Amino acid sequence: MPKTQSIYLVPDELRGDLTAEEFRHLKRRVVAANKAMGYWYQQIGRDYTSMTAGHVSVKVPGTNTFIVKGRPPDRDLMSEVTLQTLVQIDISTKEKVAGEMEVATPGEIELHTCVYEARPDVISVCHGHSNYAILCGLLGLNPKIFGSEDFGVYDRPHTITSPETGIPMAKALGQHSIVMLKGHGAVAVSALSTAGKLSREGPEDCIMRLIKFEELCQITWQVFTAVGKDYEKYAFSDEIIQEARRLAITSSTRDRFPTPGKDMTKDQCYYNAAMARTFREAIEG
């Protein structure tokens, strides 16, 4: 068997700075991140109503394109994304430049293109419709007071299907890693570090950031339902939140006490992806 199989023969302009093997590995990471979202949806009870309502993308280094979950003609499930159901999109034209003929471009393609155009440092984007993010957005609750990471707010419930909605959404994201879409879930991004090195950054970091934001929204909703409109008085002060952010940057436990061969963000993402397959096989087998 030849060392280079035909499946790896991708045009150089679509691979950018990556070798054929690196390009394929990047696509596999996108598959795993989408499946991780599928398992998460199953766990929070969204799978039966919104099995397709989410997408994870990653920019291809050295190109003006990104890879994202496409829409196959048959079953379009987050937990069943494969290499064959991915598409590659040109950011400038918003056109599909690679992918199976039968696999369509996602409907909210401007959600990704507008972020990539506004933020050159962003290498991965994901969007999901989770319950508590939707509730907090609809009622105008403020999860910032219970977390250490700031985020933007896009105060419109619109589906992001054109520059008219995508550009304001990207502006609301600003330099944050999360933007809440009022009544429409949230968008998370993963960006290159200031050192410009690719370590934890990527689709795994992106989907886990979205999941953690949902957990924060759930805490906010639970406090609100427990104590009412005065829920904000139970939050940490701005001084404590700022101190928590400073400590998170200067004394990361993962950096100080790394486990050889382990990365908690990627490990969790790939575990979720494996569980998505297991769950689907269990209910259909």
FIDOTI-448347 format. One record per residue (C-alpha): residue number from 1; residue in one letter; x, y, z. Coordinates in steps of 0.5 Angstrom, whole numbers, plus 2048, in hexadecimal, padded with zeros to 3 digits. Example, Ala and Ser with C-alpha at 12.3 -4.5 7.8 and 13.67 -1.06 7.14 Angstrom:
<recs>
+-----+------+-----+-----+-----+
! seq ! type !   x !   y !   z !
+-----+------+-----+-----+-----+
!   1 !    a ! 819 ! 7F7 ! 810 !
!   2 !    s ! 81B ! 7FE ! 80E !
+-----+------+-----+-----+-----+
</recs>
This chain:
<recs>
+-----+------+-----+-----+-----+
! seq ! type !   x !   y !   z !
+-----+------+-----+-----+-----+
!   1 !    m ! 800 ! 800 ! 800 !
!   2 !    p ! 803 ! 807 ! 7FE !
!   3 !    k ! 805 ! 80B ! 804 !
!   4 !    t ! 800 ! 811 ! 801 !
!   5 !    q ! 7F9 ! 80F ! 800 !
!   6 !    s ! 7F4 ! 812 ! 7FC !
!   7 !    i ! 7F0 ! 815 ! 801 !
!   8 !    y ! 7F6 ! 819 ! 804 !
!   9 !    l ! 7F6 ! 81D ! 7FD !
!  10 !    v ! 7F4 ! 824 ! 7FF !
!  11 !    p ! 7F6 ! 82A ! 7FB !
!  12 !    d ! 7FB ! 82E ! 7FE !
!  13 !    e ! 7F7 ! 834 ! 7FE !
!  14 !    l ! 7F2 ! 831 ! 802 !
!  15 !    r ! 7F7 ! 82E ! 807 !
!  16 !    g ! 7FB ! 834 ! 808 !
!  17 !    d ! 801 ! 833 ! 80D !
!  18 !    l ! 7FF ! 82C ! 80F !
!  19 !    t ! 801 ! 825 ! 80C !
!  20 !    a ! 7FC ! 821 ! 809 !
!  21 !    e ! 7FC ! 81D ! 810 !
!  22 !    e ! 7FC ! 823 ! 814 !
!  23 !    f ! 7F6 ! 825 ! 810 !
!  24 !    r ! 7F2 ! 81F ! 811 !
!  25 !    h ! 7F4 ! 81F ! 819 !
!  26 !    l ! 7F1 ! 826 ! 819 !
!  27 !    k ! 7EA ! 823 ! 816 !
!  28 !    r ! 7EA ! 81E ! 81B !
!  29 !    r ! 7EA ! 823 ! 820 !
!  30 !    v ! 7E4 ! 826 ! 81D !
!  31 !    v ! 7E1 ! 820 ! 81D !
!  32 !    a ! 7E2 ! 81E ! 824 !
!  33 !    a ! 7E0 ! 825 ! 826 !
!  34 !    n ! 7D9 ! 825 ! 823 !
!  35 !    k ! 7D8 ! 81E ! 826 !
!  36 !    a ! 7DA ! 821 ! 82D !
!  37 !    m ! 7D4 ! 826 ! 82C !
!  38 !    g ! 7D0 ! 820 ! 82A !
!  39 !    y ! 7D1 ! 81C ! 830 !
!  40 !    w ! 7D0 ! 823 ! 834 !
!  41 !    y ! 7C9 ! 824 ! 831 !
!  42 !    q ! 7C7 ! 81D ! 832 !
!  43 !    q ! 7C9 ! 81E ! 83A !
!  44 !    i ! 7C5 ! 825 ! 83B !
!  45 !    g ! 7BF ! 822 ! 837 !
!  46 !    r ! 7C0 ! 826 ! 831 !
!  47 !    d ! 7C1 ! 820 ! 82C !
!  48 !    y ! 7BA ! 81F ! 82A !
!  49 !    t ! 7B8 ! 826 ! 828 !
!  50 !    s ! 7BF ! 829 ! 826 !
!  51 !    m ! 7C3 ! 823 ! 823 !
!  52 !    t ! 7C6 ! 827 ! 81E !
!  53 !    a ! 7C6 ! 82E ! 821 !
!  54 !    g ! 7CD ! 82F ! 822 !
!  55 !    h ! 7D4 ! 830 ! 81E !
!  56 !    v ! 7DB ! 830 ! 820 !
!  57 !    s ! 7E0 ! 833 ! 81B !
!  58 !    v ! 7E8 ! 833 ! 81A !
!  59 !    k ! 7EC ! 838 ! 816 !
!  60 !    v ! 7F1 ! 835 ! 812 !
!  61 !    p ! 7F8 ! 838 ! 813 !
!  62 !    g ! 7FB ! 83B ! 80D !
!  63 !    t ! 7F4 ! 83C ! 809 !
!  64 !    n ! 7EE ! 840 ! 809 !
!  65 !    t ! 7EA ! 83A ! 80A !
!  66 !    f ! 7E7 ! 836 ! 810 !
!  67 !    i ! 7E4 ! 82F ! 811 !
!  68 !    v ! 7DD ! 82E ! 814 !
!  69 !    k ! 7D7 ! 829 ! 815 !
!  70 !    g ! 7D3 ! 829 ! 80E !
!  71 !    r ! 7CC ! 827 ! 80D !
!  72 !    p ! 7CC ! 820 ! 80A !
!  73 !    p ! 7C6 ! 81E ! 806 !
!  74 !    d ! 7C3 ! 818 ! 80B !
!  75 !    r ! 7C4 ! 819 ! 813 !
!  76 !    d ! 7C7 ! 81F ! 815 !
!  77 !    l ! 7C9 ! 81E ! 81C !
!  78 !    m ! 7CF ! 821 ! 820 !
!  79 !    s ! 7D1 ! 81A ! 823 !
!  80 !    e ! 7D2 ! 817 ! 81C !
!  81 !    v ! 7D6 ! 81C ! 819 !
!  82 !    t ! 7DC ! 819 ! 815 !
!  83 !    l ! 7E2 ! 81B ! 811 !
!  84 !    q ! 7DD ! 81A ! 80B !
!  85 !    t ! 7D8 ! 81F ! 80D !
!  86 !    l ! 7DD ! 825 ! 80E !
!  87 !    v ! 7DD ! 82A ! 809 !
!  88 !    q ! 7E2 ! 830 ! 808 !
!  89 !    i ! 7E0 ! 837 ! 808 !
!  90 !    d ! 7E4 ! 83D ! 805 !
!  91 !    i ! 7E3 ! 843 ! 80A !
!  92 !    s ! 7E3 ! 848 ! 804 !
!  93 !    t ! 7DE ! 845 ! 800 !
!  94 !    k ! 7DA ! 841 ! 805 !
!  95 !    e ! 7DA ! 83B ! 7FF !
!  96 !    k ! 7DB ! 834 ! 800 !
!  97 !    v ! 7E2 ! 832 ! 7FD !
!  98 !    a ! 7E3 ! 82B ! 800 !
!  99 !    g ! 7DE ! 826 ! 802 !
! 100 !    e ! 7DA ! 820 ! 7FF !
! 101 !    m ! 7D5 ! 823 ! 7FA !
! 102 !    e ! 7CF ! 820 ! 7FE !
! 103 !    v ! 7D1 ! 824 ! 804 !
! 104 !    a ! 7CE ! 82B ! 805 !
! 105 !    t ! 7D1 ! 831 ! 808 !
! 106 !    p ! 7CE ! 833 ! 80F !
! 107 !    g ! 7C9 ! 838 ! 80F !
! 108 !    e ! 7CC ! 83C ! 814 !
! 109 !    i ! 7D3 ! 83D ! 810 !
! 110 !    e ! 7D3 ! 844 ! 812 !
! 111 !    l ! 7D4 ! 843 ! 819 !
! 112 !    h ! 7DA ! 840 ! 818 !
! 113 !    t ! 7DD ! 844 ! 812 !
! 114 !    c ! 7DB ! 84B ! 816 !
! 115 !    v ! 7DF ! 849 ! 81C !
! 116 !    y ! 7E5 ! 847 ! 818 !
! 117 !    e ! 7E5 ! 84D ! 814 !
! 118 !    a ! 7E5 ! 851 ! 81A !
! 119 !    r ! 7EA ! 84D ! 81E !
! 120 !    p ! 7F0 ! 84B ! 81B !
! 121 !    d ! 7F2 ! 848 ! 821 !
! 122 !    v ! 7EC ! 843 ! 822 !
! 123 !    i ! 7EE ! 83C ! 81F !
! 124 !    s ! 7E7 ! 838 ! 821 !
! 125 !    v ! 7E0 ! 83A ! 822 !
! 126 !    c ! 7DA ! 836 ! 825 !
! 127 !    h ! 7D3 ! 838 ! 826 !
! 128 !    g ! 7CD ! 834 ! 82A !
! 129 !    h ! 7C6 ! 835 ! 82C !
! 130 !    s ! 7C7 ! 833 ! 834 !
! 131 !    n ! 7C1 ! 834 ! 838 !
! 132 !    y ! 7C4 ! 838 ! 83E !
! 133 !    a ! 7C7 ! 83D ! 839 !
! 134 !    i ! 7C1 ! 83E ! 835 !
! 135 !    l ! 7BD ! 83F ! 83C !
! 136 !    c ! 7C2 ! 844 ! 83F !
! 137 !    g ! 7C2 ! 848 ! 838 !
! 138 !    l ! 7BB ! 848 ! 838 !
! 139 !    l ! 7BA ! 84B ! 83F !
! 140 !    g ! 7C0 ! 850 ! 83E !
! 141 !    l ! 7C3 ! 84C ! 844 !
! 142 !    n ! 7CB ! 84D ! 845 !
! 143 !    p ! 7CF ! 847 ! 846 !
! 144 !    k ! 7D5 ! 84C ! 846 !
! 145 !    i ! 7D4 ! 84D ! 84E !
! 146 !    f ! 7D6 ! 845 ! 84F !
! 147 !    g ! 7DB ! 844 ! 84B !
! 148 !    s ! 7E3 ! 846 ! 84A !
! 149 !    e ! 7E2 ! 847 ! 842 !
! 150 !    d ! 7DF ! 84D ! 83F !
! 151 !    f ! 7DB ! 84C ! 838 !
! 152 !    g ! 7D7 ! 850 ! 833 !
! 153 !    v ! 7CF ! 851 ! 832 !
! 154 !    y ! 7CC ! 851 ! 82B !
! 155 !    d ! 7C5 ! 854 ! 82D !
! 156 !    r ! 7C1 ! 851 ! 827 !
! 157 !    p ! 7BE ! 84A ! 827 !
! 158 !    h ! 7BF ! 84A ! 81F !
! 159 !    t ! 7C2 ! 844 ! 81C !
! 160 !    i ! 7C9 ! 846 ! 819 !
! 161 !    t ! 7C8 ! 844 ! 812 !
! 162 !    s ! 7CB ! 84B ! 80E !
! 163 !    p ! 7D0 ! 851 ! 810 !
! 164 !    e ! 7CA ! 855 ! 812 !
! 165 !    t ! 7CA ! 850 ! 818 !
! 166 !    g ! 7D1 ! 84D ! 818 !
! 167 !    i ! 7D5 ! 854 ! 818 !
! 168 !    p ! 7D1 ! 857 ! 81F !
! 169 !    m ! 7D2 ! 850 ! 822 !
! 170 !    a ! 7D9 ! 850 ! 821 !
! 171 !    k ! 7DA ! 857 ! 823 !
! 172 !    a ! 7D6 ! 855 ! 82A !
! 173 !    l ! 7DB ! 84F ! 82B !
! 174 !    g ! 7E1 ! 854 ! 82A !
! 175 !    q ! 7E7 ! 852 ! 82D !
! 176 !    h ! 7E3 ! 84D ! 832 !
! 177 !    s ! 7E3 ! 845 ! 831 !
! 178 !    i ! 7DB ! 845 ! 832 !
! 179 !    v ! 7D5 ! 849 ! 82F !
! 180 !    m ! 7CE ! 847 ! 832 !
! 181 !    l ! 7C9 ! 848 ! 82C !
! 182 !    k ! 7C3 ! 84A ! 830 !
! 183 !    g ! 7BE ! 844 ! 82F !
! 184 !    h ! 7C2 ! 840 ! 82A !
! 185 !    g ! 7C8 ! 83D ! 82F !
! 186 !    a ! 7CF ! 83F ! 82E !
! 187 !    v ! 7D5 ! 840 ! 82A !
! 188 !    a ! 7DC ! 83E ! 82D !
! 189 !    v ! 7E3 ! 83F ! 829 !
! 190 !    s ! 7EA ! 83C ! 82A !
! 191 !    a ! 7EF ! 841 ! 829 !
! 192 !    l ! 7F7 ! 840 ! 828 !
! 193 !    s ! 7FB ! 842 ! 82E !
! 194 !    t ! 7FF ! 848 ! 82F !
! 195 !    a ! 805 ! 844 ! 82D !
! 196 !    g ! 802 ! 842 ! 827 !
! 197 !    k ! 803 ! 83A ! 828 !
! 198 !    l ! 7FD ! 835 ! 827 !
! 199 !    s ! 7FD ! 831 ! 82E !
! 200 !    r ! 7F6 ! 830 ! 831 !
! 201 !    e ! 7F3 ! 835 ! 82C !
! 202 !    g ! 7EE ! 832 ! 827 !
! 203 !    p ! 7E7 ! 82F ! 826 !
! 204 !    e ! 7E8 ! 82B ! 82D !
! 205 !    d ! 7E9 ! 831 ! 831 !
! 206 !    c ! 7E3 ! 834 ! 82D !
! 207 !    i ! 7DE ! 82F ! 82E !
! 208 !    m ! 7E0 ! 82F ! 836 !
! 209 !    r ! 7E0 ! 836 ! 836 !
! 210 !    l ! 7D9 ! 836 ! 834 !
! 211 !    i ! 7D7 ! 830 ! 839 !
! 212 !    k ! 7DA ! 834 ! 83F !
! 213 !    f ! 7D6 ! 83A ! 83D !
! 214 !    e ! 7D0 ! 836 ! 83D !
! 215 !    e ! 7D1 ! 834 ! 844 !
! 216 !    l ! 7D2 ! 83B ! 846 !
! 217 !    c ! 7CC ! 83D ! 843 !
! 218 !    q ! 7C9 ! 837 ! 847 !
! 219 !    i ! 7CB ! 83A ! 84E !
! 220 !    t ! 7C9 ! 841 ! 84C !
! 221 !    w ! 7C2 ! 83E ! 84A !
! 222 !    q ! 7C2 ! 83A ! 851 !
! 223 !    v ! 7C4 ! 840 ! 855 !
! 224 !    f ! 7BE ! 844 ! 852 !
! 225 !    t ! 7B9 ! 83F ! 853 !
! 226 !    a ! 7BB ! 83E ! 85A !
! 227 !    v ! 7BB ! 845 ! 85C !
! 228 !    g ! 7B8 ! 849 ! 857 !
! 229 !    k ! 7BA ! 850 ! 854 !
! 230 !    d ! 7BF ! 851 ! 859 !
! 231 !    y ! 7C3 ! 84C ! 857 !
! 232 !    e ! 7C9 ! 850 ! 855 !
! 233 !    k ! 7CA ! 852 ! 85C !
! 234 !    y ! 7CD ! 84B ! 85D !
! 235 !    a ! 7D2 ! 84B ! 858 !
! 236 !    f ! 7DA ! 84D ! 85A !
! 237 !    s ! 7DC ! 854 ! 859 !
! 238 !    d ! 7E0 ! 857 ! 853 !
! 239 !    e ! 7E6 ! 857 ! 857 !
! 240 !    i ! 7E6 ! 84F ! 859 !
! 241 !    i ! 7E4 ! 84E ! 851 !
! 242 !    q ! 7EA ! 852 ! 84F !
! 243 !    e ! 7EF ! 84E ! 854 !
! 244 !    a ! 7EC ! 848 ! 851 !
! 245 !    r ! 7EE ! 84A ! 84A !
! 246 !    r ! 7F5 ! 84C ! 84C !
! 247 !    l ! 7F6 ! 845 ! 850 !
! 248 !    a ! 7F3 ! 841 ! 84A !
! 249 !    i ! 7F8 ! 844 ! 845 !
! 250 !    t ! 7FE ! 844 ! 84A !
! 251 !    s ! 7FE ! 83E ! 84E !
! 252 !    s ! 7FA ! 839 ! 849 !
! 253 !    t ! 7FA ! 832 ! 84D !
! 254 !    r ! 7FB ! 82E ! 846 !
! 255 !    d ! 801 ! 832 ! 844 !
! 256 !    r ! 804 ! 831 ! 84B !
! 257 !    f ! 803 ! 82A ! 84C !
! 258 !    p ! 802 ! 827 ! 845 !
! 259 !    t ! 800 ! 81F ! 844 !
! 260 !    p ! 805 ! 81C ! 83F !
! 261 !    g ! 801 ! 81A ! 839 !
! 262 !    k ! 7FA ! 81D ! 83B !
! 263 !    d ! 7F6 ! 823 ! 83A !
! 264 !    m ! 7F0 ! 824 ! 83D !
! 265 !    t ! 7EC ! 828 ! 838 !
! 266 !    k ! 7EE ! 824 ! 832 !
! 267 !    d ! 7ED ! 81D ! 837 !
! 268 !    q ! 7E6 ! 820 ! 839 !
! 269 !    c ! 7E4 ! 821 ! 832 !
! 270 !    y ! 7E6 ! 81B ! 82F !
! 271 !    y ! 7E3 ! 817 ! 835 !
! 272 !    n ! 7DC ! 81B ! 833 !
! 273 !    a ! 7DD ! 819 ! 82C !
! 274 !    a ! 7DE ! 812 ! 82D !
! 275 !    m ! 7D8 ! 812 ! 832 !
! 276 !    a ! 7D4 ! 815 ! 82C !
! 277 !    r ! 7D5 ! 80F ! 828 !
! 278 !    t ! 7D4 ! 80A ! 82E !
! 279 !    f ! 7CD ! 80E ! 82F !
! 280 !    r ! 7CB ! 80D ! 828 !
! 281 !    e ! 7CD ! 806 ! 828 !
! 282 !    a ! 7C9 ! 804 ! 82E !
! 283 !    i ! 7C2 ! 807 ! 82C !
! 284 !    e ! 7C2 ! 805 ! 825 !
! 285 !    g ! 7C6 ! 7FE ! 826 !
+-----+------+-----+-----+-----+
</recs>
